[in-house]
Structures are given as structure tokens and as C-alpha cells.
């Protein structure tokens, strides 16, 4: 009954993830993929954390790498 699992993008191992480490405060982790930009920001923020390592286990819903895999058949 288990569905075959598709490999999803993981920000921790992605070459497009770039951390901005600050001494006091929260570190920000950005997605530098060209398709991940918004109207306001040139690069999307994945998450903020006080740790120096990204805390997310998988990529967000808006990740362009996951959206390429999820395109409908026949298009």
C-alpha cells in the first residue's frame, strides 16, 4: 500500500543554498536558484535560525527543483 517515494530536493545538500552567517542574531539561509526569486527579493529566504546549519529537512513547496518533477504528464 505504500506509494513509491519520489526523491525531493533537500536544501542542506543543494548547491543553490547559501547561508548568511551573522555573529549576533539569526542566520539566514537563501535559495540562489534563478527561478526562486520574488518581486521584492532577488533571492528567496528558506529559513532563519540561530544555528550555523540549516534546520529544514526538505525543500519548501516553492522550490523550483521539486516543481520540475511534479509537472503533469502530456505537457
N, C-alpha and C positions, 0 to 999 in steps of 0.2 A: 504494500500500500504506500510505501514511501516513494516520493517523486524523485526523479534524478536531479541532483543538485547542480545548478549552473555555477561556475566559478564567478564570484563577484569581485569587483575591484576592491583592494584594501589600501587605504591611504598610507598606512605605515610603511608599505613596501613600494609605493608608487613613485616613479621618477618625477612626477609633476608636483608632489607635495614639497613645500618649502616652509620651514619654521622661521619665525621671527622671535628670537630669544631675547628677553629683557631681564635686567637684574632684579628689579623690584616690581612686582605686579604679575600680570598674566601673560604668558607666552601665547602668540597667535600662530595658527597653522593655516597656510594659504594653499589653494589649488591654483597652479600656474598653467593649467591646460588652456589653450587658446579658446575653446568653446565654453569655458566655465566663467567667463566674465559677465558682469552685470552692467546695467546702465550707470550706476553710481560708482562702482569699484572696478578697477581693471582686473583684479583677481578676487575670487570668492574666498571668504573665510570658512574654513572647515570647522574649526573649533578653537576655543580658548582654554588654557589650562595653566595651573601653577607648576606643573611638572615640565621637564625638558623633553619628554617623549609624548607623542600624540596619544590621547586616551581612547580614541574611537577604534572599534574593531573592524568595521566595514565602512565602505564609502557612503556618503549621503545619497538621497534619492536623486538629486540633481546631477550627479556625477556623469559626465559625458561618456566615460568608458562603460558604464552599466547601461546607458541608454542605447548604445550601438548594438549591444547584444539583444535588447528587448524589442527590436523593430518587428512589426508584423510580417508574416510570410506573404510573398507575392508582390512586394513593393521594392 
